[in-house]
């Protein structure tokens, strides 16, 4: 049997699924980077999440490696140029958690629009403030999506029953307009959006893209949703935009620095202020992180591995 090294936590179904298509699984979710480097060169595949950067330093002795399977959508932890120069194939599984991510984005938007977190906390403190928790409706609003891949399309589909207009701009994709979304220019997104949701990968082009200058181009005051990558948004500029009212609400499933023990003093000061705002909702990078998606990702990866010509 061909062998696959699994270096991150995966749903228990993975080994059985791989065995059915002729692969033996070496499941080592706690393996260190150093041990990955020194482990024997006998694996044709590696299954990863985001524990470690997959780069030349890690792979230079792995001459048997034919593919890397990323359990999820984002491949920003992979040195794509080096991996492809080696002829190693990259597989990811955005199909596996697109519904989970779509539901998470809708849930965060509904929570913000109805002040659910704030009002729940107040009622628990015996505060009955109806007027102070008056919300806004999604119906009649224009939701702008940046990027239109698997995740954004799931959001658009799930918004279809809310009576809102969904528009999207994707720099690298054309002709994707359908029943759920209208393809527009970025200028249209800036001009028309009431809600703006990010669905782009983290690249050198998108890192820090959404800063004060970028946000100032929106003609309306907007609700900002980020369930993509935290580094796409300049957090300090987002805080300023919230304080000015340019961003009326924000839903953040991701942060610019999610390793809280490594925060700089400036990052800590920004987070301290951000965390005090009732019009900002946070979750710990769990968009797409459901019990169902945990297994679905395995299914998608195995289907793609089965089609490889090794």
The 8 nearest C-alpha neighbors of each residue, nearest first, counted from 0:
[[1, 22, 23, 21, 2, 18, 24, 20],
 [0, 2, 22, 23, 43, 21, 3, 42],
 [3, 1, 23, 42, 22, 24, 43, 0],
 [2, 4, 44, 24, 42, 45, 25, 43],
 [3, 5, 45, 25, 24, 26, 42, 46],
 [6, 4, 46, 26, 27, 45, 7, 25],
 [5, 7, 28, 27, 47, 30, 4, 46],
 [8, 6, 28, 47, 48, 5, 9, 29],
 [7, 9, 28, 10, 6, 48, 5, 29],
 [10, 8, 11, 7, 13, 293, 297, 28],
 [9, 11, 12, 294, 293, 13, 8, 297],
 [12, 10, 13, 9, 14, 294, 15, 8],
 [11, 13, 10, 15, 14, 16, 294, 297],
 [14, 12, 16, 11, 15, 297, 10, 17],
 [15, 13, 17, 16, 24, 12, 18, 11],
 [16, 14, 18, 17, 13, 12, 19, 11],
 [15, 17, 13, 19, 14, 18, 12, 301],
 [18, 16, 22, 14, 19, 20, 15, 13],
 [17, 19, 22, 21, 15, 20, 16, 23],
 [18, 20, 17, 16, 21, 15, 22, 14],
 [21, 19, 17, 18, 22, 305, 16, 301],
 [22, 20, 18, 19, 0, 17, 1, 23],
 [23, 21, 18, 1, 17, 0, 2, 20],
 [22, 24, 2, 0, 18, 1, 3, 25],
 [25, 23, 3, 14, 26, 2, 4, 22],
 [24, 26, 4, 3, 5, 27, 23, 2],
 [25, 27, 5, 24, 28, 4, 6, 14],
 [26, 28, 6, 30, 29, 5, 25, 7],
 [27, 29, 7, 6, 8, 30, 26, 5],
 [30, 28, 27, 31, 7, 6, 8, 26],
 [29, 31, 27, 28, 6, 34, 35, 32],
 [32, 30, 34, 33, 35, 29, 6, 36],
 [31, 33, 35, 34, 36, 30, 51, 57],
 [32, 34, 36, 31, 35, 37, 30, 57],
 [33, 35, 37, 31, 36, 32, 38, 30],
 [36, 34, 32, 38, 33, 37, 31, 30],
 [37, 35, 33, 34, 57, 38, 32, 58],
 [36, 38, 34, 35, 33, 39, 60, 40],
 [39, 37, 35, 34, 36, 40, 41, 33],
 [40, 38, 41, 37, 42, 61, 36, 35],
 [39, 41, 61, 42, 63, 38, 62, 60],
 [42, 40, 39, 63, 43, 2, 64, 61],
 [41, 43, 2, 3, 44, 64, 40, 63],
 [42, 44, 64, 65, 63, 2, 3, 66],
 [45, 43, 3, 66, 42, 64, 67, 65],
 [44, 46, 4, 67, 3, 5, 68, 47],
 [45, 47, 5, 68, 67, 69, 4, 6],
 [48, 46, 69, 7, 6, 70, 68, 45],
 [47, 49, 70, 69, 7, 50, 71, 46],
 [50, 48, 51, 76, 47, 52, 7, 69],
 [51, 49, 48, 7, 52, 47, 6, 76],
 [50, 52, 49, 53, 32, 76, 48, 47],
 [51, 53, 76, 54, 77, 50, 49, 78],
 [52, 54, 77, 78, 57, 76, 51, 55],
 [53, 55, 78, 57, 56, 52, 58, 77],
 [56, 54, 58, 59, 57, 81, 53, 78],
 [55, 57, 54, 58, 59, 36, 53, 60],
 [56, 58, 36, 55, 54, 59, 53, 35],
 [59, 57, 55, 61, 60, 56, 54, 36],
 [58, 60, 55, 61, 56, 57, 62, 54],
 [61, 59, 58, 62, 40, 36, 57, 37],
 [62, 60, 58, 40, 63, 59, 64, 42],
 [61, 63, 64, 60, 40, 59, 58, 65],
 [64, 62, 43, 61, 42, 40, 41, 65],
 [65, 63, 43, 62, 44, 61, 42, 66],
 [64, 66, 87, 43, 44, 88, 63, 67],
 [67, 65, 88, 44, 87, 89, 64, 68],
 [66, 68, 45, 89, 44, 46, 90, 88],
 [69, 67, 90, 46, 91, 89, 45, 47],
 [68, 70, 91, 47, 48, 71, 46, 90],
 [71, 69, 48, 92, 47, 91, 296, 68],
 [72, 70, 92, 93, 69, 91, 73, 296],
 [71, 73, 93, 92, 91, 74, 70, 69],
 [74, 72, 75, 71, 200, 91, 69, 76],
 [73, 75, 76, 77, 72, 69, 91, 200],
 [76, 74, 77, 73, 201, 202, 200, 78],
 [77, 75, 52, 74, 53, 49, 78, 51],
 [78, 76, 53, 75, 74, 79, 52, 54],
 [79, 77, 54, 81, 80, 53, 82, 76],
 [78, 80, 82, 77, 81, 83, 74, 89],
 [81, 79, 83, 82, 78, 84, 77, 85],
 [80, 82, 84, 83, 79, 78, 85, 55],
 [83, 81, 79, 85, 84, 87, 80, 78],
 [82, 84, 86, 85, 80, 87, 81, 79],
 [85, 83, 81, 86, 82, 80, 87, 79],
 [84, 86, 83, 82, 87, 81, 80, 88],
 [85, 87, 83, 84, 88, 82, 65, 66],
 [88, 86, 65, 66, 85, 83, 82, 89],
 [87, 89, 66, 65, 67, 86, 90, 83],
 [90, 88, 67, 66, 68, 87, 91, 69],
 [91, 89, 68, 69, 67, 88, 92, 300],
 [90, 92, 69, 72, 68, 71, 70, 93],
 [91, 93, 71, 94, 72, 95, 296, 299],
 [92, 94, 72, 95, 71, 96, 97, 149],
 [93, 95, 92, 97, 96, 149, 299, 296],
 [96, 94, 296, 295, 93, 92, 292, 97],
 [95, 97, 292, 287, 99, 98, 94, 93],
 [96, 98, 150, 100, 94, 99, 153, 149],
 [99, 97, 101, 100, 96, 153, 102, 287],
 [98, 100, 287, 96, 102, 101, 97, 103],
 [101, 99, 287, 286, 103, 97, 98, 102],
 [102, 100, 154, 98, 153, 104, 103, 99],
 [101, 103, 105, 99, 100, 104, 106, 98],
 [104, 102, 106, 100, 286, 101, 105, 99],
 [103, 105, 107, 101, 106, 102, 108, 100],
 [106, 104, 108, 102, 103, 107, 109, 101],
 [107, 105, 103, 109, 104, 108, 102, 110],
 [106, 108, 110, 104, 109, 105, 250, 103],
 [107, 109, 105, 111, 110, 106, 112, 104],
 [110, 108, 112, 106, 111, 107, 113, 105],
 [109, 111, 115, 107, 113, 108, 112, 114],
 [112, 110, 114, 108, 109, 113, 107, 115],
 [111, 113, 109, 135, 134, 110, 114, 108],
 [112, 114, 134, 115, 110, 111, 109, 135],
 [115, 113, 111, 117, 116, 112, 132, 110],
 [114, 116, 110, 118, 113, 117, 119, 111],
 [117, 115, 119, 118, 114, 120, 110, 111],
 [116, 118, 120, 114, 119, 115, 121, 277],
 [117, 119, 121, 115, 120, 116, 114, 122],
 [120, 118, 116, 122, 121, 117, 115, 123],
 [119, 121, 123, 117, 118, 122, 116, 124],
 [120, 122, 124, 126, 118, 123, 119, 117],
 [121, 123, 125, 126, 124, 119, 120, 127],
 [122, 124, 120, 121, 125, 119, 126, 118],
 [123, 125, 121, 122, 126, 120, 119, 127],
 [126, 124, 122, 123, 121, 127, 120, 128],
 [125, 127, 122, 121, 124, 128, 123, 118],
 [126, 128, 122, 129, 125, 121, 118, 124],
 [129, 127, 131, 130, 126, 132, 118, 121],
 [128, 130, 132, 131, 127, 133, 118, 126],
 [129, 131, 133, 132, 128, 134, 127, 118],
 [132, 130, 128, 129, 133, 118, 134, 114],
 [131, 133, 130, 129, 114, 134, 118, 128],
 [132, 134, 130, 131, 129, 113, 135, 114],
 [135, 133, 113, 112, 132, 114, 136, 111],
 [134, 136, 112, 113, 137, 133, 111, 138],
 [137, 135, 138, 112, 134, 139, 140, 113],
 [136, 138, 140, 139, 163, 161, 135, 162],
 [137, 139, 162, 163, 136, 161, 140, 164],
 [138, 140, 163, 162, 137, 141, 164, 136],
 [139, 141, 163, 137, 138, 193, 164, 142],
 [142, 140, 164, 192, 193, 165, 163, 143],
 [141, 143, 194, 165, 192, 195, 193, 164],
 [144, 142, 195, 166, 192, 167, 188, 194],
 [145, 143, 167, 196, 195, 197, 146, 166],
 [146, 144, 197, 168, 198, 167, 169, 196],
 [147, 145, 169, 198, 199, 168, 144, 148],
 [148, 146, 151, 169, 152, 167, 145, 198],
 [147, 149, 151, 150, 152, 146, 198, 199],
 [148, 150, 152, 151, 97, 93, 153, 94],
 [151, 149, 97, 153, 152, 148, 101, 154],
 [150, 152, 147, 154, 153, 148, 149, 198],
 [153, 151, 155, 149, 154, 150, 147, 148],
 [152, 154, 101, 156, 150, 151, 155, 98],
 [155, 153, 101, 151, 157, 152, 156, 158],
 [156, 154, 152, 158, 153, 157, 179, 151],
 [157, 155, 153, 159, 158, 154, 179, 152],
 [156, 158, 154, 159, 155, 153, 101, 160],
 [159, 157, 155, 161, 156, 160, 154, 163],
 [160, 158, 156, 157, 161, 179, 155, 162],
 [159, 161, 158, 162, 157, 163, 156, 138],
 [162, 160, 158, 138, 163, 159, 137, 157],
 [163, 161, 138, 160, 139, 159, 164, 137],
 [162, 164, 138, 139, 140, 161, 141, 137],
 [163, 165, 141, 142, 140, 166, 162, 139],
 [166, 164, 142, 180, 141, 143, 181, 163],
 [167, 165, 181, 143, 180, 182, 144, 142],
 [166, 168, 144, 182, 143, 183, 145, 181],
 [167, 169, 145, 183, 184, 185, 146, 182],
 [168, 170, 146, 172, 171, 147, 145, 167],
 [171, 169, 172, 168, 146, 173, 185, 145],
 [172, 170, 169, 173, 146, 168, 147, 148],
 [171, 173, 169, 170, 174, 175, 147, 168],
 [174, 172, 175, 171, 169, 182, 170, 176],
 [173, 175, 176, 172, 182, 177, 181, 169],
 [176, 174, 173, 177, 182, 172, 147, 181],
 [177, 175, 181, 182, 180, 174, 178, 179],
 [178, 176, 179, 180, 175, 181, 182, 174],
 [177, 179, 180, 176, 181, 156, 159, 155],
 [180, 178, 177, 156, 155, 159, 165, 181],
 [181, 179, 165, 166, 176, 177, 178, 155],
 [180, 182, 166, 176, 183, 167, 165, 177],
 [181, 183, 176, 167, 166, 168, 180, 175],
 [184, 182, 168, 167, 187, 181, 166, 185],
 [185, 183, 187, 186, 168, 188, 182, 167],
 [184, 186, 188, 187, 168, 189, 183, 167],
 [185, 187, 189, 184, 188, 190, 183, 191],
 [188, 186, 190, 184, 185, 189, 191, 183],
 [187, 189, 185, 186, 191, 190, 192, 143],
 [188, 190, 217, 186, 187, 191, 216, 218],
 [191, 189, 187, 218, 188, 217, 186, 192],
 [190, 192, 188, 187, 189, 141, 193, 218],
 [193, 191, 141, 143, 194, 188, 142, 189],
 [192, 194, 221, 141, 142, 140, 222, 219],
 [193, 195, 222, 142, 221, 192, 143, 223],
 [196, 194, 143, 223, 142, 144, 222, 224],
 [195, 197, 224, 144, 225, 223, 143, 145],
 [196, 198, 145, 225, 227, 199, 144, 224],
 [199, 197, 146, 227, 145, 151, 196, 150],
 [198, 200, 146, 197, 227, 145, 201, 205],
 [201, 199, 202, 73, 227, 228, 198, 75],
 [200, 202, 205, 75, 206, 228, 231, 199],
 [203, 201, 204, 205, 206, 200, 75, 231],
 [202, 204, 206, 205, 201, 207, 208, 231],
 [203, 205, 202, 206, 208, 201, 207, 231],
 [206, 204, 208, 202, 231, 203, 201, 207],
 [205, 207, 231, 203, 208, 230, 204, 202],
 [208, 206, 231, 232, 233, 209, 230, 205],
 [209, 207, 205, 206, 231, 210, 232, 213],
 [210, 208, 232, 213, 207, 233, 231, 214],
 [209, 211, 233, 213, 236, 212, 208, 214],
 [210, 212, 236, 214, 213, 215, 240, 237],
 [213, 211, 215, 214, 210, 216, 209, 236],
 [212, 214, 210, 209, 211, 215, 216, 208],
 [215, 213, 211, 216, 212, 217, 210, 209],
 [214, 216, 212, 213, 217, 211, 245, 218],
 [217, 215, 214, 213, 189, 218, 212, 190],
 [218, 216, 189, 219, 215, 214, 190, 220],
 [217, 219, 190, 189, 216, 220, 191, 215],
 [220, 218, 217, 221, 193, 192, 190, 191],
 [219, 221, 245, 246, 247, 193, 244, 218],
 [222, 220, 193, 246, 194, 247, 219, 223],
 [221, 223, 194, 248, 247, 249, 246, 195],
 [222, 224, 249, 195, 196, 194, 221, 250],
 [225, 223, 196, 250, 249, 251, 195, 197],
 [224, 226, 251, 197, 227, 196, 252, 250],
 [225, 227, 252, 253, 251, 286, 228, 224],
 [226, 228, 198, 225, 197, 199, 200, 229],
 [229, 227, 230, 253, 231, 201, 226, 200],
 [228, 230, 254, 255, 253, 231, 232, 227],
 [229, 231, 255, 232, 206, 228, 207, 254],
 [230, 232, 206, 207, 229, 208, 205, 228],
 [233, 231, 209, 207, 230, 234, 229, 208],
 [232, 234, 210, 207, 236, 235, 209, 237],
 [235, 233, 237, 236, 232, 238, 255, 269],
 [236, 234, 238, 237, 233, 269, 239, 266],
 [235, 237, 239, 211, 238, 234, 233, 210],
 [236, 238, 234, 240, 235, 239, 241, 233],
 [237, 239, 241, 235, 236, 240, 242, 234],
 [240, 238, 242, 236, 237, 241, 243, 235],
 [239, 241, 237, 243, 245, 242, 246, 238],
 [242, 240, 246, 244, 238, 239, 243, 247],
 [241, 243, 239, 240, 244, 238, 245, 246],
 [244, 242, 240, 241, 245, 239, 246, 238],
 [245, 243, 241, 246, 247, 242, 240, 220],
 [246, 244, 220, 240, 243, 247, 241, 221],
 [247, 245, 241, 221, 244, 240, 220, 248],
 [246, 248, 244, 222, 221, 241, 245, 220],
 [249, 247, 222, 278, 279, 246, 223, 250],
 [248, 250, 223, 279, 222, 224, 251, 280],
 [251, 249, 224, 280, 279, 281, 107, 225],
 [252, 250, 281, 225, 253, 224, 280, 249],
 [251, 253, 282, 284, 226, 281, 283, 225],
 [254, 252, 229, 284, 251, 228, 226, 283],
 [255, 253, 229, 256, 257, 230, 251, 252],
 [254, 256, 229, 230, 257, 234, 232, 253],
 [257, 255, 254, 258, 262, 259, 229, 230],
 [256, 258, 254, 259, 255, 253, 229, 283],
 [259, 257, 260, 256, 261, 262, 254, 255],
 [258, 260, 261, 262, 257, 256, 267, 263],
 [261, 259, 258, 262, 257, 263, 256, 267],
 [260, 262, 259, 258, 263, 256, 257, 266],
 [263, 261, 259, 266, 260, 267, 264, 256],
 [262, 264, 266, 265, 267, 261, 268, 260],
 [263, 265, 267, 266, 268, 262, 269, 261],
 [266, 264, 268, 263, 267, 269, 262, 270],
 [267, 265, 263, 269, 268, 264, 262, 270],
 [266, 268, 270, 264, 265, 269, 262, 271],
 [267, 269, 265, 271, 266, 270, 264, 272],
 [270, 268, 266, 272, 267, 271, 235, 273],
 [269, 271, 273, 267, 272, 268, 274, 266],
 [272, 270, 268, 274, 269, 273, 267, 275],
 [273, 271, 270, 269, 275, 274, 268, 276],
 [272, 274, 270, 275, 271, 276, 269, 238],
 [273, 275, 271, 272, 276, 270, 279, 277],
 [276, 274, 273, 272, 277, 271, 279, 270],
 [275, 277, 278, 274, 273, 279, 272, 280],
 [278, 276, 279, 117, 275, 280, 274, 116],
 [277, 279, 248, 276, 249, 280, 111, 247],
 [278, 280, 249, 277, 248, 276, 250, 281],
 [281, 279, 250, 251, 249, 278, 111, 282],
 [282, 280, 251, 252, 250, 279, 283, 253],
 [281, 283, 252, 284, 251, 285, 280, 253],
 [284, 282, 285, 252, 253, 281, 257, 286],
 [285, 283, 252, 253, 286, 282, 226, 288],
 [284, 286, 288, 283, 287, 282, 252, 289],
 [287, 285, 100, 103, 288, 284, 226, 252],
 [286, 288, 100, 99, 96, 285, 289, 97],
 [289, 287, 285, 286, 292, 99, 293, 290],
 [290, 288, 292, 291, 287, 293, 99, 285],
 [291, 289, 293, 292, 288, 294, 295, 10],
 [290, 292, 289, 293, 294, 295, 99, 96],
 [291, 293, 295, 96, 289, 294, 290, 95],
 [294, 292, 290, 291, 295, 296, 10, 289],
 [293, 295, 297, 292, 296, 291, 10, 298],
 [296, 294, 292, 95, 298, 297, 293, 291],
 [295, 297, 95, 299, 298, 294, 293, 292],
 [298, 296, 300, 294, 295, 299, 13, 301],
 [297, 299, 295, 301, 296, 300, 302, 294],
 [300, 298, 302, 296, 297, 301, 92, 95],
 [301, 299, 303, 297, 302, 298, 92, 304],
 [300, 302, 304, 298, 303, 299, 305, 297],
 [303, 301, 299, 305, 300, 304, 298, 306],
 [302, 304, 300, 306, 301, 305, 299, 307],
 [305, 303, 301, 307, 306, 302, 300, 90],
 [306, 304, 302, 303, 307, 301, 20, 308],
 [305, 307, 303, 304, 308, 302, 301, 309],
 [308, 306, 304, 305, 309, 303, 66, 88],
 [307, 309, 306, 305, 304, 65, 88, 66],
 [308, 307, 65, 43, 66, 306, 304, 305]]
